[in-house]
């Protein structure tokens, strides 16, 4: 209703403008002045509305915004043009006494009514803007409730892993040598265990490793943050530090295995997996992705540790459960919705300008979403923001349902493609259109983790068979069902959950490689080894189990 009243007020202002200048033209004595005033009466309203007609056309048909204001705007322009022409024709028609009819119209009164109509139109915009701003507190409350519902439980410091992690992170951050890009730490499990720099790193950080092990052994990790006010500019110093800590623990595990302490190495591998779950326990998308990355470090470390297992370590391997399960992104998706709603709330009540928001976005996203100053932000809030928020909510709810379900990769990728095509064809809004494609791709990360975990389970089974028989199997089919109950399925194959193909495997130079065909669905011969340069076109995902040294065999 408010928008209809606004457009009626705009049309009224245009017609009153035409009437006022027609009345002035009817009183003009000179013909050139009369023609000028009549031209102003008709042309100026159209000239004033033309930029808005063009802008709404661009939004509706070039940017494909779902909220289409082109129809109402062009209707206003047509009404102003037709009404202006009719007013000029009626006002300049001659009365019986030979004078124009508009000569009797009150110029000052019409001009005053024109100003009032403009003020009414602007007042309606202010009311609409206030109505949008009034939603902000409720969105913030909803965001805080979403965050609180998906936070890890609050526990005493004696049970919380976060204080131990922070102390360990401080020790790592203050070690400039450890942070060097050429050092062993960035290489993680691929570090050279025979290098003196690697051993020196472990000696320097023996206390750090003790802290990390104690932290990973705790069930709950909850860092202290102001979760009542989620915001995209929330500082998360622990995220990157946790990845470095996982690499340090991976180096310790690989070195322990090389030194013959396989049980300790397997325990550290399990701890890295728990660190991934700790990182992903925060309801943040970046935390979930970091959790998956740390989980991947744990699997790479496991592949490096398994060759060192001897028959004496069979019981330790059976009891360690080093594979575990990958972190899920369900909690992260709910948290991401909360952060999005909090951001929309800041935009709704003008706490956050769109120009400022663009500065934290990717350059390409900022290029696609330019806004012009405060007037543009004001009009965006009034005319586009409500639909933007609704579109974001719908999209996030679809993402949450999809992540929570077990679905085949083909269906998820098809849904992602359909979402991206829908966004390109008809976007719900400017901000949500910038966020949606990136979130859609996040769902696919879970399939990579699933594939690597399936490969890791196969490598553990192959190792257990080697420990029992003295021979590493060369294929998955050669693994006894005692060690591998069912053939691990490739999550990137099949159109349903029941017709997936098994993972690929082959033996080369005494090593066993197990892999998935990856997102492109084509077998590229196996994954690139950890630490090696990427090979163009090879998106196979899996793990490589090197041949056991003579002592282990």
N, C-alpha and C positions, 0 to 999 in steps of 0.2 A: 504493500500500500504506500509506503513511504517513497519508493522509487517512482511510482505512478504520479504521486503529487509533485515530486521534483520535476518530472518532465512536463507536467501540466503548467507548473510555474514558469519553466523555461519558455514554453510556447506562448504563454500569456505575456511574458516580458518582451518577446520578439514582436508580437502583434501590437502591444502598447507602444513600442518604439516606432513601428510603422505608422500607427495612428497619430502619434505626436508630430512626426515630421511631415505627414500628409496635411495635418492641420496648419503647420507652419508654411507649407508650400501653397496652400489655398489662400493664405494672407499675403504672400509675396507679390510685389508689383512687377518685378522684372521677370521676364520669361526664363532667362538662363538660371536665375536663382531658384525659380520654381522647379525647373527640370533637375537641378542639382539636389534639391531637398527630396524630390520624389525618388531619385536614384538612391540616395542615402536611406530612405525609408524601406526600400526593398532589398538593396544589396548588402547593407551592413549586417543585418541578422544572419543572412546566408553566409557571409564571410566569417562571422564569428563562430558559426556552427560547423563550417567546413573542416577545420583542423580536428574537431572531435569526431566527425564522420570518418575522416581518414584514419584517425587513431583507432577507433573501434573496428574499422574494416581490417586494419593490420592485425589487431588482436584476434579477431574472429577468423580470418582467412589466411593470414601469413603465419602467425604464431599458433593458430588453431586452439585458442583458449575456449574451453567448454562454455564458460559464461559469456553469452553473446549479447553485447549491448549495441551492436550495429543496427538492429531493427528499430529499437526505440529512438536511437539518435537520428537515423535517417528519416524516421517518421516526423520527428521534431523539425528537421530541416525542410521537409516537404510541406508540413503544416505552416511553417513560417513563410515559405515562398508563396504558396497558394493564398494564404491569408493576407500576406502583405500586398500581393497584386490585387486581391479583391478589395482590400481597404483603400488602396490608391484609386482603383476604378470607382468605388462608391463615393469616396471623399471628393473626387474631382468632378463628379457628375453635377450638372447644373440644376439649381433649383428654379422655380418659376420666376424669381426675380433676377435670374441670370448669374448669381454668385455660386461658387462651388459649395457643396454641402458641408465640406470639412471646415469652411470658414467659421462655422458656428461651434466647432469642437473646441473645448478648453485646452490650449496647448500646455499650460502650466500643470493643469490637473492630470493630463495624460502622461506628462513627463514624471510627475510625482508618482503616479501609479506604476510607471515603468520601474522606477527606483525601488518601490515597495515590492514589486514582483521579483526583482533581482534579489532583494534582501530575503524574501521568503524562500527562494530557491536555495540560497546559500545557507539559510537557517535549517532547511530540511537536510542539507548535506551534513551540517554539524550534528543534527539529531541522529542521523544514520551513523556517523562516525562514533558518536557517544555510545550508540547501541552495540557497535562492534567492540569498542573498548570495554564495555560492561561485561563481555564474555571472558576477558583476560583473567580475572581472579578465579573464575570457575575452571578455566583451562589449567591454570597453575595448580589449583587444588587437585584436579584430575591427574596431572603429571606427577605431583608429589605422592599421590596415592598409588599410582602405578609403580613408581620407584620403590616405595616402602614395601609393597606387596612382593617384590621380586629381589629384595636385598637378602644377602646371607643373614642368618640370625645373629643378633647381638650377643656376644659372649664375653666373659672376663678376659683381661689381657693374658692371663695365664693359659687360656685355651685358644687364644687368637694368634694366628700365624703372622698377622700384619706387623706387629712390633718387631718380631725377629727378622722379617724380610727387610724392613726399613733399616735396621742396624746393619744388615749384610749389604744392602744397596749403598749405604754411606761408605762402607769400607771399599767397595768396588769403585764408586765414583771418585774417590780421592786418590786412586791409583792411576796416575797418568799413563804409566807404562802399559797397564792392562788394557786401557782404552785405545791404544795405538792400532791403527787399521792393519798394520803389518804384523801384529803379534798373533799369538795362538788363539786368543779369546774369540775374535770374530769368526774363526773357522769352526768353533765348537767341536763336535765329535770327529770332524775331519782333520783336527790338529795332529801334528806329528808327535807321537808319544815318545819318540827317541830324542827329540830336540831338548836341549838344556833350557831354552826359554819356556817351554811347556812345563817342565818340572819345577823351574823356579817360580812360575806363576802359581802352581799348586802349593809350594812351600810358603810363599808370601800370604796366601789366602787360606791357610789351613783353618784359621778361626772363622773366616767367612763361610767356608764349606760346612763347618759344624753348625753355624746359625741357619744356613739354608736347609740342611738335613732336619734340624729340629723343627723348622717352620713347615716343611713339607710333610712331616709326620703328624702335624695337627690337622684336625678335620675341617676347621673353619678358618677362613681368611676374610676379614672385613676391614678395609682401610677407612680411616676417619675422614669423611668428607661431608659437606653440607648438602645432603641428599634432599632436603626440603625445597631447595631452589635449583633444580637441574638446569644446566645451561651449556651451550656448545663451547663456551670459553672456560669451562671448568678445567683446572690444571690437574694433570694426571702424571706426575713425575715417576710413579712406580711402574708404568706400563713398559717403557723401554728398558728400565733397569731390570725388570723381571726376565726379559729375554736374555740379557747378558748373564744374569744369574743362572739361568737354565743352561746356557752354553758352558759356564764354568763347571757346573755339576756334571755335564756331559763329558767334559775333558777329564774330570776326576774319575768318572766311571770307566772310560776307555783306558786310562792309565792303570787303574786298579786291575782291569781284566788282563792287560799286558803283563802286569806283575804277578799274575796268578791268583789274585783275590777276586775270583768271579762272583761269589756270593755278595760281597760288598758292592761290586759293579752292578749286579742285578737289582739290588736294593736301591741304588742311586737312579737306575733307569725308572723304577716304579715311582720314585720321588719326583722325577721330572714330569711324569704323567700327572701326578697329583698337583704339581705346580701349574700345569696347564689348566686343570680344573679350578684351582684357586684363582687364576687370572680371569677365567671365564665366568666366575661366580658373580662378578659385579655386573649389574644390568646396563652395560654399555656395549655398543657394537664393537668399538675398537678393542675392548677387553675380551670379547668373545673371539675376535680374529687373532689377537695375540695368544689367547689360550690354545687355539688350534695350531698356531705356529710353534708354540712350546711343545705341544703334544707331538708335532712332527719331529722336533729335535730329539725327543725321547725315543721315537721309533728309529731314527737314524743311529742313535747311540746303541740301541738294542742290536741292530744289525752288525755293529762293530764289536759288540761284546760276545755275541753267540759263538763265533769261531774259537774263542778261548776256552769254552766249556769242555771239561773232561768228564769221563764217566763218574768221577767222584762228585761232580756238581749236578748230577741228574736230579737228586732230591731237591736241591736248592732251586733249580730251574722250574721244577714242577710246582714248588710252593710259592715262587715269587710272583706269579701272574704279572709278568712285565708288560704285557700288551695292553691290558685294561680296555677302556672304552673312550672314544673321543668326546670332548666337551660338546654340548649342544648350544645352539644359538637362540633357543626359545626365549630364555631370560633376556638376552641381548635385544631381541626384537621388541619386547615390551618396553625395555628401557629406552630404546631408540624412539619409540612413539612418544614416550614421556618427554624426552629432550626436544623432539619436534614440536609438541604442543606447547612447551615452555617458550620455545623460540617464537612460535606464532603468537603467543600471548604478549611477548615483548613487542612484537611488531604491531599488534592490535591496539595497545595503549601507547604507542609511539616511544616506548623506552628504547627500542632498537630500531634504527633507521635501516632502510634497505641498502643504502650505500655502505653502511658499516658492515652489514651482513655479507655483502659481496666480497669484502676484503678477506673473509675467512674461507671463501669458496674457491674452488679450482678456477684457474684463469679462464678456461673455456666456458664454465658455467657462468662466470661473471660477464663474459662477452655476450652470452645468449640472453642475459637478464638485466639489461641496463635500465635504470630508472632516472628520472630527471628531477632532482632536488626534492624539497619538501612538498610542493604542490603535487608532484607525481606520487609521492608516498601517501599523501592524504587521499587522493582519488583512488589509489590502489586499495587502501584500507576500506573505503566505502563501497567500491564496486566489485572488487575481485577477491579480497581476502576471505570473506565467508565461504565462497565456493572452494577456494584454495584449501581451507581447513577441512571441509567436508571430504574433498578428494583425497587428502592426505590420510584422514582417518580410514576411509574405505580401503585404500591401498595397504596400509599397515595391518589392518585386520586380515586381509587376504594373505599377507606375508606371514603373519603369526600362525595362521591355520596351516599354511603350507609347511613351515618349518617344523611344526609339532607333529606332522603326519609322516609316515614312511611311504614315500612315493618314488616311482622310477624316475631316473634321470631324464629320460625322453619327455615325460609329462611335464616335469618342472621346467626344462629348457623350452618346451613349446609354450608353456604358460608365460615364461619370461619374455619370449619373443613376441607373443600376443600383447603383453603389457606394454612393451616398448613401442610396438606399432600403434597401439591405442593412444599412447602418450604423444607420439609424433603426429597422429591424425587428429586427436582432440584432447588437449591437455586440460586437466581440472583447474590449473592455476600456474602462475609463474614460478613461485618458490617450490611447490610440490613437484613440478615437472623437472626441476633441477636435482631433486633428491631421489626421486623414484627409481630411475634406471640403475643408479649405483646400489641401492638396496636390493633390487631384484637380482643382481649378480652375486650378492653375498650368500644367497641360499645355496649356490653351486659349490661353495667352499666345503660344505659338509660332505659332499660326495668324494672329494679328494681325501679327506680324513678317513672316510669309510673304506676306501680302496686301500690305503696304506695300512690300516689296521688289519684288514683281511690278509694282506701280504705278510704282515708281521706275524700273524697267527700261523700262517703256513711255514714261515721260516723257523719259528719255535718248534713246530711239529717235526720239521725236517731235522732240526738239531737233536731233538729227543730221540729220533730214530737213529741218528748217527751215534749218539752215546750208547744206545742199546745194541746196535749191530756193528759199529765201527765203520760204516759206509754212509756217506751223505747221499740221499736220493737225488737223482738227476731230473726228475719230473714230479709233479704233484701226484700223478697217478701211482707213482712208486712209493708214496708214503702210506704206511700201514694205517688202517682205520683206528687202531688203538691210539694213535697220536693225532690223527686228523679225522674227526668223526664224519665230516662232510666236506666236499670240495668247496673252497671259498668262491663265492660268486663275485663277478665283476659288476660293480654298481653302475658303470657307464654303458652297460649293454642291456638289451631287452626292452620291451615296451610295457611289461608288467613286472611285478616283484617275483613272479614264479618262472619266468622264461629267461632269466639272466644266464649268460654264459660263464663258465669258470674263468678264473684268472689265468693268464699265460705264465709259463715257466720254461726255463731252459737252463742247461748247464754249460758253462764256458770257462775254460782254464781252471776247472775244479771248483768254480763258484756257482752258486745257484741264484738265478734271478727270478723273481716273481713280480708280475706287474699287471696293471690294468691298461686297457687300450686308451684311456683318457677321454676327454671331452669330444674329440673329433671322431671317435669310434673306430679309428684305424690303428692297427698294430704297427708300431714303428720299431719293433725289435727289442724293446726294453728301455727302462729309464736311463737318463744320464747319471753317472755315478756322483755321489755327494762330493761337492767341492770342485767338480769339473765344470767347464764352460758349457752353457746351454747350446743345444743343437737346434737349428731352425727347423720347425715342422715336427719336432719330436715332443709330443705332449703325454707320452706314456708315464704312468704313475705307479711306483712300486719301490721295492727294496732289493738290495743285492747282498747275499750272504757269501762272504769270502771263504775259501777253503781253510780248514782248520790247520794250524801248525802241527808239526810232527808230535810235539809234546801233548797237544790236546787229543790227537787221534789215538 
